[in-house]
Amino acid sequence: MASFQDIIGQEQIKEHFQNAIAAKKISHAYIINGEKSSGKEFIARVFAMALQCEKGGSDPCQECHSCKQALSDNHPDIIYVSHEKPNSISVDDIRAQINNDVAIKPYSSPYKVYIVNEAEKMTTQAQNAILKTLEEPPVYAVILLLASNVNTLLPTILSRCVVLNMKPVADELVRRYLMEELQVPDYKAEVCVAFARGNVGRAKALASSEDFENVKSEALSLLKYIQEMELYEIVTAIKKIGEYKLQINDYLDLMAIWYRDVLLFKATKDVNHLIFREEITALRKCAQRSNYEGIEEVIRALDKAKMRLDANVNFDLTMELLLLTIKENG
């Protein structure tokens, strides 16, 4: 289904679009700005459906011919602008799919809606081409630019669009969505929510990712046994971590969440607010063994390791320094 009720969070954007539809004051161009996977495409799709809905309400009815066409991505007056090159939207893409098409009146609906996903990938020439349409749009045209970085768009484009910014969704809403809609168990939902930082799409992807599960179990088993490890075993562990090089930030974030849990448990003795509460035995052991300064030292070392890897410092050396700091302090 695709209605405004199905959008998680983003109350301001929902309200803006529904008020615009109710008042029949639709702008010719909107920018929906928000990070990757945050739900921009879904919002654009619902808004486009509502604009074209034959019942004329401020929510798509899902039942009329127009809504059914939109749901099956077959609506002749909702155009998803595509691009062949993965990293850029060319001037030819914009000319062929928007500029040369916009003069043709809608086939069967009140509007012609153009949805440009990853609009930040438009080349300067492509942006200048779309600007021509934005300057003198036909009365029935609505252009939705979905961007994860509005700073790459020309100021002249920004000034002609209504800019709507996506907000991080409250953890509680993301958790409820994962547990109720996707049947994710609570302990797993907690980790995904902590990682997603208000991005519903990311939370959903993590919940169903086998890779993420593997990274998590590897990171946790290392942290549980690092105190008993000899130096040669730490060297072997680094080789194992090397298999997760592509997800190394996830790996280090998992470690940071573990030590935040340790710190929280040490300070409050409360299990309820822990992310890894199913690992309470190991967390308790770690909290008893470490002092506050030691745990904070480990959290600092994790940040430092991230910075070093971003600066392309040798991977094995960075991880060795980190694991020795953890062994000494954690």
VOTIBA-394718 format. One line per 2 residues: number of its first residue (from 1); for each residue x, y, z of C-alpha. Coordinates in Angstrom, 3 decimals, always signed. Layout:
N
NUM> X:Y:Z ~ ... $
END
This chain:
330
1> +0.000:+0.000:+0.000 ~ +1.095:+3.589:-0.460 $
3> -0.658:+6.322:+1.486 ~ +0.488:+9.190:+3.704 $
5> -0.335:+6.992:+6.746 ~ +2.293:+4.498:+5.605 $
7> +5.079:+7.071:+5.842 ~ +6.956:+6.632:+9.129 $
9> +7.712:+9.978:+10.786 ~ +8.263:+13.010:+8.494 $
11> +5.146:+14.746:+9.854 ~ +6.103:+18.179:+8.460 $
13> +6.533:+16.906:+4.905 ~ +3.284:+14.900:+5.070 $
15> +1.418:+17.934:+6.374 ~ +2.918:+20.210:+3.715 $
17> +1.877:+17.926:+0.857 ~ -1.584:+17.150:+2.223 $
19> -2.322:+20.840:+2.855 ~ -1.115:+21.727:-0.653 $
21> -3.442:+19.095:-2.176 ~ -6.421:+20.153:-0.031 $
23> -5.902:+23.857:-0.871 ~ -5.122:+23.006:-4.531 $
25> -1.937:+25.060:-4.213 ~ +0.608:+22.780:-5.803 $
27> +4.073:+24.165:-6.548 ~ +5.697:+23.360:-9.870 $
29> +8.867:+22.065:-8.264 ~ +9.877:+20.436:-4.992 $
31> +13.185:+19.207:-3.628 ~ +12.970:+16.409:-1.057 $
33> +16.331:+16.432:+0.665 ~ +17.462:+13.551:+2.877 $
35> +20.095:+10.856:+3.205 ~ +20.128:+7.705:+1.109 $
37> +17.425:+5.131:+2.044 ~ +15.544:+7.631:+4.218 $
39> +12.292:+7.159:+2.252 ~ +12.322:+10.067:-0.229 $
41> +11.171:+7.860:-3.135 ~ +8.225:+6.501:-1.149 $
43> +7.068:+9.995:-0.149 ~ +7.360:+11.208:-3.764 $
45> +5.384:+8.192:-4.966 ~ +2.559:+8.785:-2.441 $
47> +2.384:+12.501:-3.306 ~ +2.298:+11.756:-7.054 $
49> -0.473:+9.169:-6.534 ~ -2.500:+11.602:-4.422 $
51> -2.181:+14.345:-7.069 ~ -3.500:+12.017:-9.773 $
53> -6.124:+10.184:-7.679 ~ -9.571:+10.292:-9.324 $
55> -11.334:+10.689:-5.962 ~ -9.527:+13.996:-5.412 $
57> -8.850:+13.534:-1.683 ~ -5.609:+14.520:+0.051 $
59> -4.633:+10.830:+0.351 ~ -4.538:+8.389:-2.595 $
61> -7.599:+6.099:-2.493 ~ -5.576:+3.073:-3.788 $
63> -8.656:+1.842:-5.648 ~ -9.319:+4.080:-8.667 $
65> -7.831:+3.328:-12.097 ~ -5.182:+6.048:-11.645 $
67> -4.032:+4.745:-8.227 ~ -3.845:+1.176:-9.545 $
69> -1.712:+2.340:-12.471 ~ +0.572:+4.229:-10.072 $
71> +0.891:+1.244:-7.738 ~ +2.033:-0.947:-10.618 $
73> +4.442:+1.773:-11.897 ~ +2.396:+2.000:-15.083 $
75> +0.979:+5.501:-14.817 ~ +1.436:+7.422:-18.089 $
77> +1.546:+10.793:-16.274 ~ +3.961:+9.846:-13.484 $
79> +7.401:+9.772:-15.085 ~ +10.414:+8.351:-13.241 $
81> +13.467:+9.938:-14.873 ~ +16.139:+7.277:-15.444 $
83> +19.829:+7.572:-16.313 ~ +22.178:+5.101:-17.971 $
85> +25.421:+6.198:-16.301 ~ +25.399:+5.115:-12.645 $
87> +27.131:+8.241:-11.355 ~ +25.655:+11.043:-13.419 $
89> +22.409:+12.299:-14.913 ~ +23.294:+13.817:-18.265 $
91> +21.861:+16.755:-20.182 ~ +20.501:+14.214:-22.716 $
93> +18.606:+12.356:-19.949 ~ +16.919:+15.598:-18.860 $
95> +16.172:+16.808:-22.401 ~ +14.732:+13.499:-23.567 $
97> +12.661:+12.694:-20.482 ~ +11.604:+16.135:-19.220 $
99> +12.239:+19.102:-21.558 ~ +11.018:+17.428:-24.776 $
101> +8.164:+15.648:-23.009 ~ +6.732:+18.406:-20.842 $
103> +5.054:+20.235:-23.734 ~ +2.808:+17.210:-24.328 $
105> -0.343:+17.545:-22.200 ~ -1.153:+14.896:-19.575 $
107> -2.502:+11.689:-21.071 ~ -5.308:+11.078:-18.586 $
109> -4.686:+13.061:-15.378 ~ -4.683:+16.632:-14.078 $
111> -0.879:+16.721:-13.726 ~ +2.297:+15.411:-15.276 $
113> +4.617:+14.474:-12.416 ~ +8.340:+14.006:-13.023 $
115> +10.337:+12.248:-10.291 ~ +14.126:+12.672:-10.493 $
117> +15.811:+10.394:-7.979 ~ +19.468:+11.041:-7.005 $
119> +19.074:+14.584:-8.378 ~ +22.483:+15.480:-6.927 $
121> +23.956:+13.429:-9.793 ~ +22.758:+15.921:-12.441 $
123> +25.701:+17.430:-14.329 ~ +25.871:+21.243:-14.508 $
125> +24.564:+21.081:-18.096 ~ +21.687:+18.838:-16.981 $
127> +20.839:+21.301:-14.183 ~ +20.874:+24.203:-16.632 $
129> +18.565:+22.209:-18.929 ~ +16.035:+21.469:-16.156 $
131> +16.222:+25.140:-15.144 ~ +14.651:+26.086:-18.494 $
133> +11.565:+24.006:-17.600 ~ +11.537:+25.318:-14.007 $
135> +11.566:+28.916:-15.283 ~ +8.513:+28.485:-17.517 $
137> +6.714:+25.281:-16.545 ~ +3.360:+24.411:-18.108 $
139> +0.510:+24.743:-15.622 ~ +0.138:+20.940:-15.275 $
141> +3.850:+20.115:-14.612 ~ +5.135:+19.065:-11.169 $
143> +8.833:+18.208:-10.830 ~ +10.093:+16.345:-7.761 $
145> +13.868:+16.378:-7.275 ~ +15.025:+13.838:-4.675 $
147> +18.502:+14.667:-3.402 ~ +20.833:+13.452:-0.683 $
149> +22.939:+16.621:-0.927 ~ +21.260:+19.871:-1.991 $
151> +24.619:+21.668:-1.952 ~ +25.386:+20.102:-5.336 $
153> +22.372:+21.829:-6.906 ~ +22.637:+25.287:-8.487 $
155> +21.338:+28.182:-6.329 ~ +19.034:+29.101:-9.255 $
157> +17.395:+25.657:-8.992 ~ +17.058:+25.885:-5.202 $
159> +15.404:+29.299:-5.472 ~ +12.712:+27.944:-7.820 $
161> +11.803:+24.901:-5.709 ~ +10.074:+24.312:-2.401 $
163> +12.798:+22.555:-0.342 ~ +11.542:+19.929:+2.135 $
165> +14.101:+18.383:+4.472 ~ +13.749:+14.819:+5.775 $
167> +14.242:+14.508:+9.542 ~ +15.673:+11.480:+11.389 $
169> +12.764:+9.287:+12.526 ~ +12.398:+8.739:+16.289 $
171> +14.011:+5.463:+17.434 ~ +10.735:+4.309:+18.973 $
173> +8.919:+4.578:+15.609 ~ +11.695:+2.715:+13.775 $
175> +11.720:-0.017:+16.462 ~ +7.930:-0.406:+16.281 $
177> +8.055:-0.619:+12.469 ~ +10.736:-3.344:+12.547 $
179> +8.984:-5.386:+15.234 ~ +5.354:-4.998:+14.132 $
181> +5.617:-4.751:+10.347 ~ +8.689:-6.904:+9.711 $
183> +8.445:-9.258:+12.708 ~ +12.053:-8.564:+13.751 $
185> +12.763:-9.837:+17.323 ~ +13.333:-7.069:+19.882 $
187> +17.045:-7.709:+20.592 ~ +17.812:-7.573:+16.867 $
189> +15.605:-4.507:+16.348 ~ +17.568:-2.682:+19.089 $
191> +20.878:-3.091:+17.245 ~ +19.384:-2.071:+13.886 $
193> +17.759:+1.013:+15.442 ~ +21.019:+2.033:+17.129 $
195> +22.801:+1.746:+13.805 ~ +20.190:+3.334:+11.567 $
197> +20.196:+6.682:+13.422 ~ +16.676:+7.577:+12.341 $
199> +16.943:+6.207:+8.793 ~ +14.094:+3.711:+8.272 $
201> +15.470:+2.276:+5.011 ~ +18.844:+1.583:+6.613 $
203> +17.190:-0.080:+9.627 ~ +15.161:-2.286:+7.298 $
205> +18.231:-3.240:+5.233 ~ +20.265:-4.108:+8.343 $
207> +17.436:-6.224:+9.778 ~ +17.484:-8.459:+6.709 $
209> +21.233:-8.424:+6.041 ~ +23.115:-11.670:+6.619 $
211> +26.397:-9.795:+6.260 ~ +25.476:-7.508:+9.141 $
213> +24.569:-10.504:+11.309 ~ +27.959:-12.086:+10.565 $
215> +29.859:-8.884:+11.332 ~ +27.930:-8.559:+14.592 $
217> +28.602:-12.112:+15.793 ~ +32.311:-11.858:+14.852 $
219> +32.758:-8.518:+16.655 ~ +30.957:-9.706:+19.790 $
221> +32.776:-13.018:+20.047 ~ +36.110:-11.173:+19.811 $
223> +35.111:-8.712:+22.549 ~ +33.927:-11.506:+24.828 $
225> +37.214:-13.415:+24.659 ~ +39.887:-10.780:+24.013 $
227> +41.052:-10.759:+27.645 ~ +42.058:-14.430:+27.427 $
229> +43.837:-14.048:+24.072 ~ +47.579:-14.342:+23.552 $
231> +49.339:-11.977:+21.151 ~ +49.514:-14.555:+18.341 $
233> +45.745:-15.087:+18.699 ~ +45.201:-11.341:+18.343 $
235> +47.219:-11.401:+15.107 ~ +44.983:-14.232:+13.840 $
237> +41.897:-12.240:+14.885 ~ +43.112:-9.259:+12.818 $
239> +43.351:-11.488:+9.723 ~ +39.763:-12.575:+10.401 $
241> +38.625:-8.935:+10.753 ~ +40.313:-8.293:+7.395 $
243> +37.535:-10.354:+5.785 ~ +35.134:-7.595:+6.892 $
245> +37.219:-4.704:+5.548 ~ +34.303:-3.414:+3.478 $
247> +32.100:-3.223:+6.574 ~ +34.849:-2.096:+8.930 $
249> +32.891:+0.981:+10.038 ~ +29.971:-1.268:+11.038 $
251> +32.443:-3.520:+12.878 ~ +33.918:-0.594:+14.831 $
253> +30.460:+0.889:+15.501 ~ +29.323:-2.436:+16.976 $
255> +32.344:-2.394:+19.273 ~ +31.548:+1.201:+20.304 $
257> +27.933:+0.267:+21.099 ~ +29.215:-2.661:+23.202 $
259> +31.424:-0.370:+25.294 ~ +28.650:+2.204:+25.645 $
261> +26.522:-0.627:+27.042 ~ +29.333:-1.584:+29.433 $
263> +29.630:+2.042:+30.580 ~ +25.860:+2.387:+31.023 $
265> +25.562:-0.876:+32.948 ~ +28.530:-0.008:+35.157 $
267> +26.937:+3.343:+36.015 ~ +23.286:+2.262:+36.459 $
269> +23.172:-1.545:+36.852 ~ +20.057:-1.260:+34.659 $
271> +19.622:-3.870:+31.914 ~ +16.585:-2.251:+30.237 $
273> +18.388:+0.436:+28.261 ~ +21.164:-1.757:+26.922 $
275> +21.351:-2.433:+23.181 ~ +22.999:-5.854:+23.634 $
277> +20.943:-6.889:+26.647 ~ +20.809:-10.525:+25.491 $
279> +24.579:-10.551:+26.223 ~ +24.127:-9.353:+29.803 $
281> +26.408:-12.015:+31.351 ~ +29.376:-10.959:+29.229 $
283> +28.571:-7.246:+29.645 ~ +28.396:-7.613:+33.434 $
285> +31.761:-9.395:+33.453 ~ +33.307:-6.627:+31.354 $
287> +31.798:-3.889:+33.559 ~ +33.181:-5.537:+36.727 $
289> +36.640:-5.987:+35.221 ~ +37.095:-2.474:+33.763 $
291> +37.243:+0.970:+35.300 ~ +35.569:+4.072:+33.842 $
293> +38.836:+5.566:+32.527 ~ +39.668:+2.294:+30.784 $
295> +36.298:+2.077:+29.025 ~ +36.536:+5.711:+27.920 $
297> +40.045:+5.028:+26.638 ~ +38.659:+2.169:+24.500 $
299> +35.864:+4.389:+23.085 ~ +38.486:+7.034:+22.193 $
301> +40.668:+4.347:+20.584 ~ +37.720:+3.209:+18.423 $
303> +37.217:+6.773:+17.145 ~ +40.949:+7.058:+16.500 $
305> +40.967:+3.769:+14.552 ~ +38.159:+5.077:+12.324 $
307> +40.093:+8.274:+11.623 ~ +43.259:+6.332:+10.838 $
309> +41.455:+4.027:+8.419 ~ +39.823:+7.043:+6.729 $
311> +43.325:+8.464:+6.303 ~ +44.459:+5.128:+4.748 $
313> +46.823:+4.175:+7.569 ~ +47.861:+0.501:+7.348 $
315> +44.826:-1.674:+8.221 ~ +46.646:-4.412:+10.197 $
317> +48.678:-1.905:+12.196 ~ +45.585:+0.178:+13.052 $
319> +43.655:-2.904:+14.192 ~ +46.603:-4.231:+16.216 $
321> +46.898:-0.935:+18.121 ~ +43.153:-0.937:+18.728 $
323> +42.952:-4.544:+19.966 ~ +45.925:-4.094:+22.283 $
325> +44.246:-0.968:+23.770 ~ +41.042:-3.003:+24.237 $
327> +42.949:-5.896:+25.843 ~ +44.734:-3.491:+28.207 $
329> +41.717:-1.359:+29.171 ~ +38.508:-3.221:+28.320 $
END
